[in-house]
Amino acid sequence: MGNMGRFDVSGMKELQKGLSELDRQTDMFLQACAKELAARLLRMVVKRTPVGEYGKSYVTDADGSHVRYKAGKNKGKVKRATVKKGGTLRRGWTAGGPARGYADSLPVHHWGDTYAIEIVNLVEYASYVEYGHRTANHKGWVRGHFMMTISEQDLQTIAPQILEKRIREFLGGAMKC
């Protein structure tokens, strides 16, 4: 029959060890991917959330021009009221429910092959800013800002590249590629 030659299986044993290690670390890897995507979504939605301005009342003349000081050391300067900025809605965004902190401590919910992290805003008027609402006199409509909807769509476009990079790193570590 002839000589079959030699075959070294040490590389196969290393591959088997790497694959068994992959199997043990898969759940942690998937949770880390979910946390990264949730953190990115949270950052995007916070950035996109509008900040209200309240008390923006400048002292004006009857014709609408700014009133200037007539005498004294401030002569010629415009009288202004201080502008109070909002930010309650922007500060209201959290991942994983109320009073959550860092991305590492986010609770990941796992159902079957789905990993989920909640991104919520518990400010009572958040849905009105997101989707829009009727005016107080019921004669008009205030358009929504869709900060969560648009951020979610943006994340769906970039998620494949993010996950592909993470998967390459994860598999590369186990297979020593």
ZIKAMO-V97002 format. One record per residue. N is the residue number from 1. OMEGA is omega in radians with two decimals (none if undefined). Layout:
n->[N & N]
omega->[OMEGA & OMEGA]
This chain:
n->[1 & 2 & 3 & 4 & 5 & 6 & 7 & 8 & 9 & 10 & 11 & 12 & 13 & 14 & 15 & 16 & 17 & 18 & 19 & 20 & 21 & 22 & 23 & 24 & 25 & 26 & 27 & 28 & 29 & 30 & 31 & 32 & 33 & 34 & 35 & 36 & 37 & 38 & 39 & 40 & 41 & 42 & 43 & 44 & 45 & 46 & 47 & 48 & 49 & 50 & 51 & 52 & 53 & 54 & 55 & 56 & 57 & 58 & 59 & 60 & 61 & 62 & 63 & 64 & 65 & 66 & 67 & 68 & 69 & 70 & 71 & 72 & 73 & 74 & 75 & 76 & 77 & 78 & 79 & 80 & 81 & 82 & 83 & 84 & 85 & 86 & 87 & 88 & 89 & 90 & 91 & 92 & 93 & 94 & 95 & 96 & 97 & 98 & 99 & 100 & 101 & 102 & 103 & 104 & 105 & 106 & 107 & 108 & 109 & 110 & 111 & 112 & 113 & 114 & 115 & 116 & 117 & 118 & 119 & 120 & 121 & 122 & 123 & 124 & 125 & 126 & 127 & 128 & 129 & 130 & 131 & 132 & 133 & 134 & 135 & 136 & 137 & 138 & 139 & 140 & 141 & 142 & 143 & 144 & 145 & 146 & 147 & 148 & 149 & 150 & 151 & 152 & 153 & 154 & 155 & 156 & 157 & 158 & 159 & 160 & 161 & 162 & 163 & 164 & 165 & 166 & 167 & 168 & 169 & 170 & 171 & 172 & 173 & 174 & 175 & 176 & 177]
omega->[3.11 & -3.10 & -3.11 & -3.13 & -3.11 & -3.13 & -3.12 & -3.08 & -3.11 & 3.09 & 3.11 & 3.12 & 3.08 & 3.10 & 3.12 & 3.10 & 3.13 & 3.14 & 3.10 & 3.07 & 3.06 & -3.11 & -3.14 & -3.04 & -3.06 & -3.11 & 3.10 & 3.13 & -3.14 & 3.08 & 3.11 & 3.09 & 3.12 & 3.13 & 3.13 & 3.13 & 3.12 & 3.13 & 3.10 & 3.12 & 3.12 & 3.12 & -3.12 & -3.07 & 3.10 & 3.14 & -3.07 & -3.10 & -3.13 & 3.07 & -3.11 & 3.04 & -3.08 & 3.11 & -3.12 & -3.08 & 3.07 & 3.09 & -3.08 & 3.04 & 3.08 & 3.14 & 3.08 & 3.12 & -3.12 & 3.09 & 3.11 & 3.07 & -3.09 & -3.07 & 3.08 & -3.06 & 3.12 & -3.06 & 3.10 & 3.13 & -3.11 & 3.05 & 3.13 & 2.94 & 3.11 & -3.13 & 3.11 & 3.13 & 3.08 & 3.14 & -3.14 & -3.13 & -3.13 & 3.12 & -3.09 & -3.11 & 3.06 & 3.06 & 3.10 & 3.11 & -3.08 & 3.03 & 3.06 & -3.07 & -2.95 & -3.09 & -3.13 & -3.10 & -3.12 & 3.07 & 3.12 & 3.09 & -3.05 & 3.08 & 3.13 & 3.11 & -3.11 & 3.05 & -3.06 & 3.02 & -3.12 & 2.98 & -3.03 & 2.98 & -3.06 & 3.07 & -2.96 & -3.11 & -3.09 & -3.12 & 3.12 & 3.10 & -3.14 & -2.99 & -3.10 & -3.11 & 3.07 & 3.08 & -3.08 & -3.13 & 3.10 & 3.14 & -3.08 & -3.10 & 3.04 & -3.08 & 3.12 & 3.11 & 3.08 & -3.08 & 3.11 & -3.11 & -3.12 & 3.12 & 3.11 & 3.10 & 3.10 & 3.13 & 3.13 & 3.12 & -3.11 & -3.09 & 3.14 & 3.13 & 3.14 & -3.10 & 3.12 & 3.11 & 3.14 & -3.14 & 3.10 & 3.12 & -3.10 & 3.13 & 3.14 & 3.11 & -3.10 & -3.05 & 3.14 & -3.12 & none]
